[in-house]
Amino acid sequence: MTDSADQLVDRYHAAMVAADADAFAGLYAPDGIHEFPFFNPYGVTRLDGPDQIRSFYQPLWSASDVVLDRVDSTALHHTDDRDTVIDELVSTGRRGPNRRPFRLAGLVVLTARDGRIVKVRDYLDLLGLSASEDTSKDS
């Protein structure tokens, strides 16, 4: 039995919390893509395949001062395409030398095929995370 899109969302969240780029990339089909439709500080708009996904996230997560404690779906919407879900999510964690708490909202549109992710459109509020960094400098 292969994972459904709903189950892949849970595994996607778990890999993010663990900051495990190998597990994260392993969720994707060989032709899977990860898109960032909104501006992000990394200048990346699209990652093609598990190798690019791993190569992007591994150094990012290992060098980050961000520690995710939880990623929770606040709503999971099913679309007319049974293989596509829209995950409204909230990530909570700590960042910076003072380990200031943060809350990061986002939306992920995830499409699965044969138990693997074939496409993610990632609408996380990375600018909001940057703003939390600026406020941590005030203390």
MIBA-922673 format. One record per atom (N, C-alpha, C, O): residue in one letter; x negated, y, z. Coordinates in Angstrom, 2 decimals. Layout:
BEGIN
R  A  X  Y  Z $
...
//
This chain:
BEGIN
R  M  -0.83  -1.18  0.00 $
R  M  0.00  0.00  0.00 $
R  M  -0.89  1.25  0.00 $
R  M  -1.87  1.32  0.74 $
R  T  -0.55  2.22  -0.81 $
R  T  -1.33  3.44  -0.89 $
R  T  -0.69  4.55  -0.06 $
R  T  0.51  4.54  0.19 $
R  D  -1.52  5.49  0.34 $
R  D  -1.03  6.62  1.13 $
R  D  -0.10  7.48  0.29 $
R  D  -0.35  7.73  -0.89 $
R  S  0.97  7.95  0.93 $
R  S  1.87  8.90  0.30 $
R  S  1.27  10.30  0.45 $
R  S  0.29  10.49  1.16 $
R  A  1.87  11.26  -0.23 $
R  A  1.42  12.65  -0.09 $
R  A  1.52  13.09  1.37 $
R  A  0.63  13.77  1.87 $
R  D  2.60  12.69  2.06 $
R  D  2.76  13.04  3.49 $
R  D  1.59  12.50  4.33 $
R  D  1.04  13.21  5.16 $
R  Q  1.23  11.25  4.10 $
R  Q  0.14  10.64  4.85 $
R  Q  -1.20  11.29  4.52 $
R  Q  -2.07  11.43  5.39 $
R  L  -1.38  11.68  3.26 $
R  L  -2.61  12.35  2.88 $
R  L  -2.74  13.71  3.56 $
R  L  -3.85  14.14  3.87 $
R  V  -1.63  14.40  3.78 $
R  V  -1.68  15.67  4.51 $
R  V  -2.25  15.43  5.90 $
R  V  -3.10  16.20  6.35 $
R  D  -1.81  14.40  6.58 $
R  D  -2.33  14.10  7.92 $
R  D  -3.83  13.81  7.88 $
R  D  -4.58  14.28  8.74 $
R  R  -4.27  13.05  6.90 $
R  R  -5.69  12.73  6.77 $
R  R  -6.51  13.97  6.37 $
R  R  -7.66  14.13  6.80 $
R  Y  -5.92  14.82  5.56 $
R  Y  -6.54  16.09  5.15 $
R  Y  -6.79  16.95  6.39 $
R  Y  -7.89  17.49  6.56 $
R  H  -5.79  17.08  7.24 $
R  H  -5.93  17.84  8.49 $
R  H  -7.02  17.23  9.37 $
R  H  -7.87  17.95  9.90 $
R  A  -7.01  15.92  9.52 $
R  A  -7.98  15.25  10.39 $
R  A  -9.41  15.48  9.90 $
R  A  -10.31  15.70  10.71 $
R  A  -9.63  15.42  8.60 $
R  A  -10.98  15.65  8.06 $
R  A  -11.41  17.08  8.29 $
R  A  -12.59  17.34  8.53 $
R  M  -10.48  18.03  8.21 $
R  M  -10.81  19.43  8.49 $
R  M  -11.22  19.61  9.95 $
R  M  -12.23  20.25  10.24 $
R  V  -10.45  19.05  10.86 $
R  V  -10.76  19.19  12.29 $
R  V  -12.12  18.54  12.60 $
R  V  -12.89  19.07  13.40 $
R  A  -12.39  17.42  11.98 $
R  A  -13.66  16.73  12.20 $
R  A  -14.82  17.40  11.46 $
R  A  -15.98  17.07  11.70 $
R  A  -14.50  18.35  10.56 $
R  A  -15.52  18.98  9.70 $
R  A  -16.33  17.91  8.99 $
R  A  -17.56  17.99  8.90 $
R  D  -15.62  16.91  8.49 $
R  D  -16.23  15.75  7.84 $
R  D  -16.05  15.86  6.33 $
R  D  -15.02  15.44  5.78 $
R  A  -17.04  16.42  5.66 $
R  A  -16.96  16.65  4.22 $
R  A  -16.87  15.34  3.44 $
R  A  -16.24  15.29  2.39 $
R  D  -17.49  14.27  3.95 $
R  D  -17.41  12.97  3.26 $
R  D  -15.99  12.43  3.31 $
R  D  -15.45  11.98  2.30 $
R  A  -15.37  12.48  4.49 $
R  A  -13.99  12.00  4.61 $
R  A  -13.05  12.88  3.79 $
R  A  -12.13  12.38  3.15 $
R  F  -13.29  14.19  3.82 $
R  F  -12.45  15.13  3.08 $
R  F  -12.54  14.84  1.58 $
R  F  -11.51  14.69  0.92 $
R  A  -13.75  14.75  1.05 $
R  A  -13.93  14.48  -0.38 $
R  A  -13.40  13.10  -0.76 $
R  A  -12.93  12.90  -1.88 $
R  G  -13.48  12.16  0.18 $
R  G  -12.99  10.81  -0.08 $
R  G  -11.49  10.71  -0.26 $
R  G  -10.99  9.68  -0.71 $
R  L  -10.76  11.76  0.10 $
R  L  -9.31  11.77  -0.10 $
R  L  -8.94  12.03  -1.56 $
R  L  -7.81  11.76  -1.98 $
R  Y  -9.89  12.55  -2.34 $
R  Y  -9.61  12.99  -3.71 $
R  Y  -9.86  11.88  -4.73 $
R  Y  -10.77  11.07  -4.58 $
R  A  -9.03  11.87  -5.76 $
R  A  -9.24  10.99  -6.91 $
R  A  -10.49  11.47  -7.65 $
R  A  -10.90  12.62  -7.48 $
R  P  -11.11  10.60  -8.45 $
R  P  -12.30  11.02  -9.20 $
R  P  -12.08  12.28  -10.04 $
R  P  -13.01  13.06  -10.25 $
R  D  -10.86  12.47  -10.52 $
R  D  -10.55  13.65  -11.33 $
R  D  -9.80  14.71  -10.52 $
R  D  -9.21  15.63  -11.09 $
R  G  -9.82  14.59  -9.19 $
R  G  -9.10  15.52  -8.32 $
R  G  -9.71  16.91  -8.34 $
R  G  -10.93  17.07  -8.48 $
R  I  -8.86  17.90  -8.18 $
R  I  -9.34  19.28  -8.14 $
R  I  -8.83  19.98  -6.90 $
R  I  -7.76  19.66  -6.37 $
R  H  -9.62  20.95  -6.45 $
R  H  -9.27  21.78  -5.29 $
R  H  -9.39  23.22  -5.77 $
R  H  -10.48  23.67  -6.13 $
R  E  -8.27  23.93  -5.76 $
R  E  -8.25  25.30  -6.26 $
R  E  -8.01  26.29  -5.12 $
R  E  -7.33  25.99  -4.14 $
R  F  -8.60  27.47  -5.28 $
R  F  -8.42  28.60  -4.36 $
R  F  -7.83  29.75  -5.16 $
R  F  -8.58  30.58  -5.69 $
R  P  -6.50  29.83  -5.26 $
R  P  -5.89  30.89  -6.08 $
R  P  -6.11  32.30  -5.54 $
R  P  -6.11  33.26  -6.31 $
R  F  -6.29  32.45  -4.22 $
R  F  -6.50  33.76  -3.63 $
R  F  -7.99  34.04  -3.52 $
R  F  -8.81  33.13  -3.54 $
R  F  -8.32  35.31  -3.40 $
R  F  -9.71  35.71  -3.17 $
R  F  -10.24  35.03  -1.91 $
R  F  -9.52  34.88  -0.92 $
R  N  -11.49  34.62  -1.97 $
R  N  -12.15  34.10  -0.78 $
R  N  -13.58  34.62  -0.76 $
R  N  -14.13  34.96  -1.80 $
R  P  -14.18  34.68  0.40 $
R  P  -15.52  35.27  0.51 $
R  P  -16.61  34.45  -0.18 $
R  P  -17.74  34.93  -0.29 $
R  Y  -16.31  33.25  -0.63 $
R  Y  -17.32  32.39  -1.25 $
R  Y  -17.35  32.53  -2.76 $
R  Y  -18.26  32.02  -3.41 $
R  G  -16.37  33.22  -3.33 $
R  G  -16.34  33.43  -4.78 $
R  G  -16.02  32.18  -5.58 $
R  G  -16.26  32.14  -6.78 $
R  V  -15.48  31.17  -4.92 $
R  V  -15.17  29.90  -5.58 $
R  V  -13.67  29.88  -5.92 $
R  V  -12.84  30.21  -5.08 $
R  T  -13.35  29.49  -7.13 $
R  T  -11.94  29.39  -7.50 $
R  T  -11.50  27.95  -7.73 $
R  T  -10.31  27.64  -7.64 $
R  R  -12.45  27.06  -8.02 $
R  R  -12.07  25.69  -8.33 $
R  R  -13.25  24.74  -8.10 $
R  R  -14.39  25.04  -8.43 $
R  L  -12.91  23.58  -7.52 $
R  L  -13.88  22.51  -7.35 $
R  L  -13.34  21.30  -8.09 $
R  L  -12.17  20.94  -7.94 $
R  D  -14.18  20.67  -8.90 $
R  D  -13.77  19.52  -9.70 $
R  D  -14.40  18.24  -9.18 $
R  D  -15.62  18.08  -9.23 $
R  G  -13.57  17.34  -8.70 $
R  G  -14.03  16.02  -8.28 $
R  G  -14.61  15.99  -6.88 $
R  G  -15.01  17.01  -6.34 $
R  P  -14.64  14.79  -6.30 $
R  P  -15.13  14.62  -4.93 $
R  P  -16.55  15.11  -4.70 $
R  P  -16.86  15.62  -3.63 $
R  D  -17.42  14.98  -5.69 $
R  D  -18.82  15.40  -5.49 $
R  D  -18.92  16.91  -5.31 $
R  D  -19.63  17.38  -4.42 $
R  Q  -18.21  17.68  -6.14 $
R  Q  -18.23  19.14  -5.98 $
R  Q  -17.56  19.55  -4.67 $
R  Q  -18.01  20.47  -3.99 $
R  I  -16.48  18.87  -4.34 $
R  I  -15.77  19.18  -3.09 $
R  I  -16.69  18.94  -1.90 $
R  I  -16.80  19.79  -1.01 $
R  R  -17.35  17.80  -1.88 $
R  R  -18.29  17.48  -0.80 $
R  R  -19.44  18.49  -0.78 $
R  R  -19.81  18.98  0.29 $
R  S  -20.01  18.79  -1.94 $
R  S  -21.15  19.71  -2.02 $
R  S  -20.79  21.12  -1.55 $
R  S  -21.65  21.84  -1.05 $
R  F  -19.55  21.51  -1.71 $
R  F  -19.11  22.82  -1.24 $
R  F  -18.88  22.81  0.27 $
R  F  -19.37  23.69  0.98 $
R  Y  -18.13  21.82  0.75 $
R  Y  -17.73  21.83  2.16 $
R  Y  -18.83  21.39  3.12 $
R  Y  -18.87  21.87  4.25 $
R  Q  -19.71  20.50  2.72 $
R  Q  -20.72  19.99  3.65 $
R  Q  -21.60  21.10  4.22 $
R  Q  -21.70  21.22  5.44 $
R  P  -22.24  21.92  3.40 $
R  P  -23.06  22.99  3.99 $
R  P  -22.21  24.07  4.67 $
R  P  -22.64  24.66  5.66 $
R  L  -21.04  24.32  4.14 $
R  L  -20.17  25.33  4.74 $
R  L  -19.78  24.94  6.16 $
R  L  -19.91  25.74  7.08 $
R  W  -19.32  23.70  6.33 $
R  W  -18.89  23.26  7.64 $
R  W  -20.06  23.05  8.59 $
R  W  -19.93  23.32  9.78 $
R  S  -21.20  22.58  8.11 $
R  S  -22.32  22.33  9.02 $
R  S  -22.96  23.63  9.50 $
R  S  -23.54  23.66  10.59 $
R  A  -22.87  24.70  8.73 $
R  A  -23.49  25.97  9.12 $
R  A  -22.50  26.92  9.78 $
R  A  -22.90  28.01  10.21 $
R  S  -21.27  26.55  9.87 $
R  S  -20.23  27.44  10.37 $
R  S  -20.23  27.54  11.89 $
R  S  -20.57  26.59  12.60 $
R  D  -19.83  28.72  12.37 $
R  D  -19.65  28.90  13.81 $
R  D  -18.19  28.68  14.20 $
R  D  -17.77  29.01  15.31 $
R  V  -17.43  28.13  13.28 $
R  V  -16.00  27.86  13.50 $
R  V  -15.83  26.42  13.99 $
R  V  -16.36  25.48  13.40 $
R  V  -15.08  26.27  15.06 $
R  V  -14.72  24.95  15.57 $
R  V  -13.20  24.85  15.52 $
R  V  -12.50  25.59  16.21 $
R  L  -12.71  23.95  14.70 $
R  L  -11.25  23.74  14.64 $
R  L  -10.85  22.79  15.75 $
R  L  -11.43  21.71  15.91 $
R  D  -9.86  23.19  16.51 $
R  D  -9.31  22.31  17.54 $
R  D  -8.12  21.53  17.03 $
R  D  -7.92  20.37  17.38 $
R  R  -7.33  22.19  16.18 $
R  R  -6.11  21.55  15.65 $
R  R  -5.76  22.15  14.30 $
R  R  -6.06  23.31  14.01 $
R  V  -5.14  21.33  13.48 $
R  V  -4.46  21.80  12.27 $
R  V  -3.08  21.16  12.32 $
R  V  -2.96  19.93  12.32 $
R  D  -2.06  21.99  12.36 $
R  D  -0.68  21.50  12.49 $
R  D  0.17  21.98  11.33 $
R  D  0.09  23.14  10.92 $
R  S  0.99  21.10  10.82 $
R  S  2.01  21.50  9.85 $
R  S  3.14  22.17  10.61 $
R  S  3.68  21.60  11.55 $
R  T  3.48  23.38  10.20 $
R  T  4.65  24.03  10.78 $
R  T  5.89  23.68  9.97 $
R  T  7.02  23.75  10.47 $
R  A  5.67  23.30  8.71 $
R  A  6.74  22.81  7.85 $
R  A  6.10  22.04  6.71 $
R  A  5.04  22.41  6.21 $
R  L  6.73  20.96  6.32 $
R  L  6.28  20.17  5.18 $
R  L  7.45  20.06  4.22 $
R  L  8.47  19.44  4.53 $
R  H  7.30  20.66  3.07 $
R  H  8.38  20.72  2.09 $
R  H  8.15  19.70  0.99 $
R  H  7.04  19.59  0.45 $
R  H  9.18  18.96  0.66 $
R  H  9.12  18.02  -0.45 $
R  H  9.68  18.70  -1.69 $
R  H  10.68  19.41  -1.63 $
R  T  9.04  18.46  -2.79 $
R  T  9.44  19.09  -4.04 $
R  T  10.20  18.09  -4.91 $
R  T  10.38  16.94  -4.52 $
R  D  10.63  18.54  -6.07 $
R  D  11.31  17.64  -7.01 $
R  D  10.36  16.54  -7.50 $
R  D  10.80  15.46  -7.89 $
R  D  9.07  16.83  -7.48 $
R  D  8.05  15.84  -7.81 $
R  D  7.71  15.10  -6.51 $
R  D  7.11  15.69  -5.61 $
R  R  8.08  13.85  -6.40 $
R  R  7.89  13.11  -5.14 $
R  R  6.43  13.00  -4.72 $
R  R  6.14  12.65  -3.57 $
R  D  5.51  13.28  -5.63 $
R  D  4.08  13.21  -5.32 $
R  D  3.49  14.54  -4.88 $
R  D  2.29  14.63  -4.60 $
R  T  4.32  15.58  -4.81 $
R  T  3.83  16.91  -4.43 $
R  T  4.56  17.40  -3.19 $
R  T  5.78  17.36  -3.10 $
R  V  3.76  17.86  -2.21 $
R  V  4.31  18.45  -0.98 $
R  V  3.68  19.83  -0.78 $
R  V  2.58  20.11  -1.25 $
R  I  4.42  20.66  -0.08 $
R  I  3.93  21.98  0.30 $
R  I  3.81  21.98  1.81 $
R  I  4.80  21.82  2.53 $
R  D  2.59  22.15  2.28 $
R  D  2.28  22.08  3.70 $
R  D  2.03  23.49  4.23 $
R  D  1.03  24.13  3.89 $
R  E  2.95  23.98  5.07 $
R  E  2.71  25.22  5.79 $
R  E  1.96  24.83  7.05 $
R  E  2.44  24.02  7.84 $
R  L  0.79  25.40  7.23 $
R  L  -0.04  24.95  8.33 $
R  L  -0.60  26.10  9.15 $
R  L  -0.69  27.24  8.69 $
R  V  -0.96  25.76  10.37 $
R  V  -1.64  26.68  11.26 $
R  V  -2.83  25.94  11.86 $
R  V  -2.69  24.86  12.43 $
R  S  -3.99  26.55  11.72 $
R  S  -5.20  26.01  12.32 $
R  S  -5.54  26.86  13.54 $
R  S  -5.44  28.09  13.49 $
R  T  -5.93  26.22  14.60 $
R  T  -6.38  26.94  15.79 $
R  T  -7.75  26.42  16.17 $
R  T  -8.07  25.25  15.99 $
R  G  -8.54  27.32  16.68 $
R  G  -9.88  26.92  17.07 $
R  G  -10.60  28.06  17.75 $
R  G  -10.00  29.00  18.27 $
R  R  -11.93  27.95  17.72 $
R  R  -12.81  28.93  18.36 $
R  R  -13.92  29.28  17.39 $
R  R  -14.30  28.47  16.55 $
R  R  -14.45  30.50  17.52 $
R  R  -15.54  30.89  16.62 $
R  R  -16.47  31.88  17.29 $
R  R  -16.12  32.55  18.27 $
R  G  -17.66  31.95  16.74 $
R  G  -18.65  32.90  17.19 $
R  G  -19.34  32.49  18.48 $
R  G  -18.98  31.48  19.09 $
R  P  -20.32  33.27  18.89 $
R  P  -21.09  32.94  20.09 $
R  P  -20.24  32.96  21.36 $
R  P  -20.53  32.27  22.33 $
R  N  -19.17  33.76  21.35 $
R  N  -18.29  33.84  22.52 $
R  N  -17.16  32.83  22.46 $
R  N  -16.34  32.74  23.37 $
R  R  -17.12  32.05  21.38 $
R  R  -16.07  31.04  21.18 $
R  R  -14.67  31.65  21.33 $
R  R  -13.80  31.10  22.00 $
R  R  -14.50  32.81  20.70 $
R  R  -13.19  33.48  20.70 $
R  R  -12.17  32.62  19.99 $
R  R  -12.45  32.08  18.91 $
R  P  -10.99  32.49  20.57 $
R  P  -9.95  31.71  19.90 $
R  P  -9.43  32.44  18.66 $
R  P  -9.40  33.67  18.60 $
R  F  -9.02  31.67  17.69 $
R  F  -8.39  32.23  16.50 $
R  F  -7.23  31.35  16.07 $
R  F  -7.10  30.20  16.47 $
R  R  -6.39  31.94  15.26 $
R  R  -5.25  31.25  14.64 $
R  R  -5.28  31.59  13.17 $
R  R  -5.30  32.77  12.81 $
R  L  -5.29  30.59  12.32 $
R  L  -5.42  30.77  10.88 $
R  L  -4.22  30.12  10.20 $
R  L  -4.04  28.90  10.27 $
R  A  -3.41  30.92  9.54 $
R  A  -2.25  30.40  8.83 $
R  A  -2.62  30.08  7.39 $
R  A  -3.58  30.63  6.84 $
R  G  -1.86  29.20  6.79 $
R  G  -2.11  28.87  5.40 $
R  G  -1.01  28.03  4.80 $
R  G  -0.05  27.64  5.45 $
R  L  -1.21  27.78  3.54 $
R  L  -0.28  26.97  2.76 $
R  L  -1.11  26.13  1.81 $
R  L  -2.02  26.64  1.16 $
R  V  -0.81  24.85  1.73 $
R  V  -1.50  23.95  0.83 $
R  V  -0.45  23.23  -0.01 $
R  V  0.49  22.64  0.53 $
R  V  -0.62  23.28  -1.32 $
R  V  0.23  22.52  -2.22 $
R  V  -0.60  21.31  -2.64 $
R  V  -1.63  21.45  -3.31 $
R  L  -0.16  20.13  -2.25 $
R  L  -0.93  18.91  -2.45 $
R  L  -0.17  17.95  -3.35 $
R  L  1.01  17.66  -3.11 $
R  T  -0.84  17.47  -4.38 $
R  T  -0.27  16.48  -5.29 $
R  T  -1.12  15.21  -5.22 $
R  T  -2.34  15.27  -5.31 $
R  A  -0.44  14.08  -5.05 $
R  A  -1.12  12.79  -4.91 $
R  A  -0.75  11.86  -6.06 $
R  A  0.30  12.00  -6.69 $
R  R  -1.64  10.92  -6.30 $
R  R  -1.37  9.85  -7.27 $
R  R  -2.15  8.62  -6.81 $
R  R  -3.35  8.70  -6.56 $
R  D  -1.47  7.52  -6.70 $
R  D  -2.11  6.26  -6.31 $
R  D  -2.91  6.39  -5.00 $
R  D  -4.00  5.83  -4.88 $
R  G  -2.34  7.12  -4.04 $
R  G  -2.96  7.21  -2.73 $
R  G  -4.13  8.16  -2.61 $
R  G  -4.82  8.17  -1.59 $
R  R  -4.37  8.96  -3.64 $
R  R  -5.47  9.93  -3.63 $
R  R  -4.94  11.31  -4.00 $
R  R  -3.92  11.43  -4.68 $
R  I  -5.63  12.33  -3.57 $
R  I  -5.27  13.68  -3.95 $
R  I  -5.76  13.95  -5.37 $
R  I  -6.93  13.73  -5.69 $
R  V  -4.86  14.43  -6.21 $
R  V  -5.26  14.82  -7.57 $
R  V  -5.35  16.33  -7.72 $
R  V  -6.03  16.84  -8.60 $
R  K  -4.64  17.06  -6.83 $
R  K  -4.72  18.51  -6.91 $
R  K  -4.30  19.13  -5.58 $
R  K  -3.32  18.73  -4.96 $
R  V  -5.09  20.11  -5.16 $
R  V  -4.76  20.94  -4.02 $
R  V  -4.88  22.39  -4.46 $
R  V  -5.87  22.79  -5.07 $
R  R  -3.86  23.16  -4.13 $
R  R  -3.92  24.62  -4.26 $
R  R  -3.95  25.15  -2.82 $
R  R  -2.97  25.01  -2.08 $
R  D  -5.06  25.73  -2.45 $
R  D  -5.41  26.07  -1.08 $
R  D  -5.22  27.58  -0.86 $
R  D  -5.99  28.40  -1.37 $
R  Y  -4.18  27.92  -0.11 $
R  Y  -3.87  29.32  0.18 $
R  Y  -4.11  29.62  1.66 $
R  Y  -3.19  30.04  2.36 $
R  L  -5.32  29.41  2.14 $
R  L  -5.64  29.72  3.53 $
R  L  -6.01  31.19  3.67 $
R  L  -6.58  31.78  2.75 $
R  D  -5.69  31.77  4.80 $
R  D  -5.94  33.18  5.05 $
R  D  -7.38  33.37  5.54 $
R  D  -7.61  33.69  6.70 $
R  L  -8.33  33.18  4.63 $
R  L  -9.74  33.30  5.00 $
R  L  -10.12  34.74  5.35 $
R  L  -11.04  34.96  6.13 $
R  L  -9.42  35.70  4.78 $
R  L  -9.70  37.09  5.16 $
R  L  -9.26  37.34  6.60 $
R  L  -9.89  38.11  7.32 $
R  G  -8.19  36.68  7.02 $
R  G  -7.77  36.76  8.42 $
R  G  -8.81  36.18  9.35 $
R  G  -9.03  36.69  10.44 $
R  L  -9.45  35.10  8.92 $
R  L  -10.53  34.52  9.72 $
R  L  -11.70  35.49  9.80 $
R  L  -12.31  35.64  10.86 $
R  S  -12.02  36.15  8.70 $
R  S  -13.09  37.16  8.71 $
R  S  -12.74  38.30  9.65 $
R  S  -13.62  38.82  10.34 $
R  A  -11.47  38.69  9.69 $
R  A  -11.05  39.77  10.60 $
R  A  -11.25  39.35  12.05 $
R  A  -11.60  40.18  12.89 $
R  S  -11.02  38.07  12.36 $
R  S  -11.23  37.62  13.73 $
R  S  -12.70  37.69  14.09 $
R  S  -13.05  37.88  15.26 $
R  E  -13.57  37.54  13.11 $
R  E  -15.00  37.67  13.34 $
R  E  -15.35  39.10  13.69 $
R  E  -16.16  39.35  14.59 $
R  D  -14.73  40.06  13.00 $
R  D  -15.01  41.46  13.26 $
R  D  -14.60  41.85  14.68 $
R  D  -15.31  42.60  15.34 $
R  T  -13.47  41.34  15.15 $
R  T  -13.01  41.69  16.50 $
R  T  -13.90  41.05  17.56 $
R  T  -14.03  41.59  18.66 $
R  S  -14.53  39.92  17.24 $
R  S  -15.40  39.28  18.25 $
R  S  -16.66  40.10  18.48 $
R  S  -17.32  39.94  19.51 $
R  K  -17.02  40.98  17.55 $
R  K  -18.21  41.81  17.70 $
R  K  -17.97  42.93  18.71 $
R  K  -18.92  43.52  19.22 $
R  D  -16.70  43.22  19.00 $
R  D  -16.37  44.31  19.91 $
R  D  -16.59  43.93  21.38 $
R  D  -16.67  44.81  22.24 $
R  S  -16.68  42.67  21.67 $
R  S  -16.78  42.28  23.08 $
R  S  -18.20  42.00  23.50 $
R  S  -18.44  41.66  24.66 $
//
